Amino acid sequence: MTSTGSNREFSRRHLLGIAGMSAEEIGFLLDLSDGYVDLNREADKKQSLLHGRTLINLFFENSTRTRTSFELAGKRLGADVINMSVGSSSIKKGETLIDTAMTLNAMHPDVLVVRHSDSGAVNLLAEKVNCAVINAGDGSHEHPTQALLDALTIRRRRGKLQGLTVALCGDVRHSRVARSNMYLLDAMGARVRIIAPPTLLPTAAERFGVEIFHDMRAGLEGCDIVMMLRLQTERMQGSYVPSTREYFHFWGLDAEKLACAKPDALVMHPGPMNRGIEIDSELADDLTRSVILDQVELGVAVRMACLDALAAHNGAG
Ligand code: ASP
């Protein structure tokens, strides 16, 4: 452990998105995360940086990886962690988001980790509380810790981000993962391609400074990284794709389409995966190409780094 606890260079109070973050800030969080990857591979993973602190996970949308990894991250840094189950809280009885936040705030938590189905809801909540707020995904807006863990996965495999060509494929329109990745990869000097059917492009996609392709094989040509995105039917009103079978035929990643990318191109997916819809099941499990489990592992380290970095501005460290 060399770099943990070294949180002087990060002066933000909250982590709400990647938009507006500098390459230095991103690089700082990635360097800090590397130290936590090492710690997480040791038998004794416990630190005391956040001893006495309280972290509340407030998830209004389902989550497996993100919620568990924030819980582990908080506990490994010594914090008390509480998971608020929306199903059993007063939110079900009609309490508003802001009322809930103010109620929790009155109990003096130090960090609120919030996921909500509305874009912008987490930013709004951050204005109302005095603790640090981390955005664990708001609607189709941002998911900053996912983009950071994706970047860490790429950087540890390829040694850099700058100059790499990264394809974001599939349902970009509804994907907060794609949006945060576009900001991060642009800030770090990578080239970003979006490969999607016209119905699944974000409005005014060009403003992200990305190259747009409507054909998988053409778009994958020469790519270093192929990031597949889940078809997010829960955010779709109406029909965006003819059928999931047809979707897989044109947009699903299989070994044959992957052959158009660089021979050593890495396959990523933020999870949860729809096997056989956006990605071929065998390819997802092929550890010579797929780094999907690395993403999960590194997610814990990235969340520890984010908690560590925010702690400095919130009275610890
Ligand atoms: N888990 C990611 C998210 O929360 C990706 C997904 O759900 O498809 O955005």
Boltz pocket constraint, residues with backbone or C-beta under 6 A from the ligand:
constraints:
  - pocket:
      binder: B
      contacts: [[A, 62], [A, 136], [A, 137], [A, 139], [A, 143], [A, 176], [A, 177], [A, 229], [A, 230], [A, 232], [A, 270], [A, 271], [A, 272]]
      max_distance: 6.0
